[in-house]
Amino acid sequence: MPRSQNKVASHRRRKRILAQAKGYWGARSKVLTIAKHHVDKGMQYAYRDRKAKKRTYRQLWIARINAAARLHGITYSKLIAGLNKKAVSINRKVLAELAVHNPEAFAQIVTFVKA
């Protein structure tokens, strides 16, 4: 009995991998075996960096809050500790947005914490 080859599925699989590798440089986007490796590696980077993105944004928010808080004569750690003592549940993303786009509201929060 002759060997059966599932040509339709094979072509579909190759086409999917090469479509994912579209835009890669040189053989990475044209040769299946090389493209397969680089698509897999790209997926690993994408998975890792979805997690890293959250850490990076948190660092950015903390830096912005700290800079704005120091303009009002308080450090970041004292501001967060004061918010926790007063049982104010406002997250760092919102605090950073206030610090950048609405400094008056941020100043009110700082005076509330200091009092």
N, C-alpha and C positions, 0 to 999 in steps of 0.2 A: 504494500500500500504506500502511495507516495506521501511525502511529508506535507502537512498542510501549513500554509502561511496565512496568517490573518492580516492580509495586506491593508485592508481598510483601517483597522485599529492601529497598525504600525504607522501608517502615514499620518493618521490623526494625532498620534502621540508625538511624532517628530515635528509636526506642524505646530503643536501647542508649545513645545520646548523652544522652537525657533522664534515663535511669536513672543514668548516671554523674554527672549534674548535680543529682541529688536532694539536697536540703538547702541548695542555694545560695539566695541571697537574691533575691527578686523575679523579674524576667524571666530572670535567669541560669539558673533552673531550669525555666522554662516555654516560652520562645521558642527554637526550634531554632537559629537563626543566632547568637543571643547565647550560648546554652548551649554551642554547638560551640566558640566562641572561648574561653570560660572553662574548659571541660573540657581543651582543649589546653594552656592556660596552667597549669592545675593539674597536668597530667602533667609539664610542664617543671619546675615547682617540686618535684614529688615526686622526679624523677630527680636534680635538683641536690641536694636535701636528704638523699637517701640517702647521698651522698658526704660532705656536711657533717656529718652525724650522727657519722660515724667520727672526724672531726677534733675535734668537740665533746667526745666521750667521752674521747679521748686527753688533751685539755686538762684535763678534770676529774680524771682519774686522776693526772696529773702534779702538779696542785695539791694533791691529797690526800696523795700520797707526800711532797711537799716539806714540807707542814705537819707530818706525822708525823715526818719525818726531823729537822726542826729542833728538835722536842721532845727528841730524843736527841743534839743537838749536832753535827749533820752536815747539809750541804746536799744537795739533790736531785742535783746534778751529781756531787758527790763520791761519793754513794751508788751511782749508776748506774755511774760509772767504776770503783768498787771491785768491784761485782758483775761487771763485764766482765773485770777483771784476774783475779779468782778463778774465772773461767769458770763463773759461775752463770747459767743461762739461766732466768730467771723474768720473765714479762712484766709490763707496767705494770698491767694489769687485776687480776692476782692480787695484786701488791704493794699496790695501793690497797685491795682487799678485806681483806687482812691488816691494813693500817694502821687501817681503820675498825672491823672486826669482831673482830680478834684482835691487840690491841696487844702482847701478850706475845711472840707469834711474830715480829712485826715488830721488836721490840726485839732478839730473838736474831739476826735477820738483820743489823741495824745493828751489833751487837757483833762478829759474824763479819767484816763488811766492815772495821771499824776495826782488827781484830787483824792 
